[in-house]
């Protein structure tokens, strides 16, 4: 009976198989689309006491797949992960491949731009810098500023050597004293906006002593 199954109406069976395969491919391929997004570049396993500077924050990828899956894909959920465990100080060139980007299996990466990115690797430096209160305005007429102090008056910054060594002091956010006639204590943010430099504290207490003058 098994032999009869494979020998009877063989051409009809082959035709049915071909049609089934064609229909399967039609279902799989129908509704496919392509989407291009910019994704963040994340670095892992950077050796201790090294810093990454002058690097691309994003790369652009083109993804092909089912339109419904692409619609649900958010760029914040996809990133390129680069292993830096082998880098040394100086300029490095890293090739980004499809293995660096995690995607659902049903989605295919068609293009990565750029495929090769350059990074500058530097030694890490930390040092203590002074705080300078940034005072704006003047006290009420008949009053004068006696003393301005910050507590603490210094703190530690850490980051790439080329950036950290240029900084000797850091200002606070502007503190408006216009029209004051008594002592003022203000919790002020430290104005260090470079994201590659980390600071040991974020705020200082600025004390402004005022006295009446004749």
C-alpha positions as a printed Julia matrix, in Angstrom:
214×3 Matrix{Float64}:
  0.0     0.0     0.0
  2.88    2.35    0.8
  4.4     1.62   -2.58
  1.11    2.43   -4.27
  0.95    5.77   -2.43
  4.31    6.86   -3.87
  3.71    5.47   -7.38
  0.06    6.33   -7.98
 -0.7     9.79   -9.4
  2.91   10.79   -8.78
  2.72   13.85  -11.03
 -0.4    15.07   -9.26
  1.32   14.67   -5.91
  4.44   16.51   -7.12
  2.3    19.33   -8.46
  0.51   19.61   -5.11
  3.86   19.73   -3.32
  5.14   22.49   -5.61
  1.94   24.51   -5.1
  2.23   24.07   -1.32
  5.84   25.29   -1.35
  4.88   28.29   -3.5
  2.01   29.14   -1.17
  4.34   28.82    1.84
  6.83   31.25    0.3
  4.0    33.6    -0.62
  2.75   33.69    2.97
  6.24   34.19    4.34
  7.26   36.9     1.87
  3.97   38.78    1.63
  3.79   41.85    3.8
  7.58   42.16    4.03
  8.99   45.62    4.22
 12.22   47.48    4.99
 12.93   50.04    7.68
 15.97   52.24    8.33
 16.72   53.44   11.86
 19.59   55.01   13.79
 20.6    52.88   16.77
 22.92   53.75   19.7
 26.42   52.31   19.97
 27.23   50.79   23.37
 30.7    49.78   24.52
 31.42   46.9    26.91
 34.49   45.42   28.6
 36.61   48.56   28.36
 39.89   47.9    30.26
 40.28   49.66   33.61
 41.84   53.14   33.5
 41.03   53.64   29.81
 38.43   56.04   28.35
 36.66   56.22   24.99
 36.58   59.63   23.33
 35.69   60.87   19.85
 33.29   58.04   19.0
 30.07   57.76   16.95
 26.99   57.73   19.14
 24.83   55.96   16.55
 24.98   53.86   13.4
 22.28   53.5    10.75
 20.88   50.08    9.92
 18.38   48.88    7.32
 16.16   46.01    8.48
 13.91   43.76    6.4
 11.06   41.71    7.76
  7.35   41.38    8.3
  5.76   44.82    8.25
  3.92   44.2    11.52
  7.18   43.31   13.3
  8.99   46.33   11.89
  6.17   48.59   13.03
  6.54   47.36   16.6
 10.34   47.68   16.53
 11.49   50.7    18.51
 14.97   52.1    17.95
 15.44   52.35   21.72
 15.14   48.55   21.91
 17.98   47.92   19.45
 21.65   48.79   19.88
 25.07   47.88   18.56
 27.23   46.35   21.3
 31.0    46.59   20.78
 33.49   44.64   22.87
 36.53   46.78   23.73
 38.42   44.23   25.84
 41.38   44.21   23.42
 41.79   47.94   22.72
 44.91   49.98   23.53
 45.47   53.73   23.81
 45.34   55.57   20.49
 43.0    55.38   17.51
 41.14   52.12   16.99
 39.03   51.0    14.05
 36.16   48.67   14.88
 34.05   46.75   12.33
 30.38   46.44   13.23
 28.82   43.2    12.0
 25.36   41.72   12.26
 26.58   39.73   15.28
 26.96   43.02   17.18
 23.23   43.77   16.82
 20.57   41.68   18.54
 17.31   41.36   16.59
 14.42   38.87   16.48
 15.25   35.95   14.13
 12.48   36.89   11.71
 14.18   40.23   10.98
 17.18   40.57    8.68
 19.81   43.33    8.69
 20.41   44.39    5.09
 22.9    47.2     5.64
 24.98   48.89    8.35
 26.31   52.41    7.86
 29.09   52.94    8.64
 30.36   49.39    8.96
 33.69   50.56   10.37
 33.87   53.2    13.13
 36.92   54.92   14.58
 37.45   55.46   18.29
 40.08   57.36   20.24
 41.17   55.53   23.38
 42.9    57.54   26.12
 44.27   56.99   29.58
 41.95   57.94   32.42
 42.86   60.89   34.66
 41.34   62.08   37.92
 42.19   65.25   39.81
 40.82   67.79   42.28
 39.48   71.11   40.93
 38.28   74.29   42.62
 34.69   75.57   42.74
 33.96   79.12   41.58
 30.52   80.5    42.52
 29.0    82.36   39.56
 27.37   85.45   41.1
 24.95   87.57   39.08
 23.57   90.97   40.08
 24.19   93.17   43.12
 22.68   93.51   46.62
 20.18   96.19   47.6
 21.52   99.73   47.74
 23.21  100.33   51.08
 24.37   96.7    51.36
 27.58   94.99   50.32
 28.86   91.47   49.9
 31.33   90.63   52.67
 32.26   87.08   51.7
 31.34   84.32   49.25
 32.32   80.75   50.04
 31.49   77.34   48.61
 31.26   74.17   50.64
 32.98   72.04   49.59
 35.31   74.4    47.76
 36.79   71.64   45.59
 35.89   68.19   44.26
 37.23   65.33   42.11
 36.68   65.02   38.38
 37.53   61.95   36.31
 37.61   61.23   32.6
 39.8    61.19   29.48
 43.24   62.67   30.14
 43.08   65.22   27.3
 39.86   66.72   28.68
 40.49   66.54   32.42
 43.93   68.15   32.35
 42.48   71.34   30.79
 40.11   71.98   33.72
 41.38   73.82   36.8
 38.13   75.16   38.22
 34.41   74.66   37.67
 31.7    77.3    37.97
 28.39   76.87   39.69
 25.15   77.68   37.96
 24.45   81.46   37.99
 23.25   82.66   41.42
 21.12   85.81   41.25
 21.75   88.07   44.26
 20.08   91.13   42.83
 18.42   93.13   45.61
 19.32   90.89   48.56
 19.78   92.58   51.98
 20.65   89.59   54.17
 22.88   86.53   54.15
 22.02   83.92   51.55
 22.7    80.17   51.41
 22.11   78.52   48.04
 22.45   74.91   46.86
 23.98   75.33   43.41
 24.57   72.86   40.58
 28.08   72.47   39.22
 28.25   73.43   35.55
 30.24   70.63   33.97
 28.27   69.56   30.93
 30.8    67.35   29.1
 29.35   63.86   29.35
 32.8    62.27   29.13
 33.83   63.81   32.46
 32.4    62.5    35.72
 32.3    64.49   38.95
 32.34   63.27   42.55
 29.51   65.63   43.56
 26.73   67.44   41.69
 25.96   70.37   44.01
 27.74   72.67   46.45
 26.44   75.0    49.15
 27.26   78.63   48.4
 27.19   81.0    51.39
 26.96   84.73   50.71
 27.5    87.08   53.65
 25.94   90.52   53.39
 26.33   93.59   55.58
 24.76   97.03   55.66
 27.07   99.9    54.79
 26.77  103.57   55.64
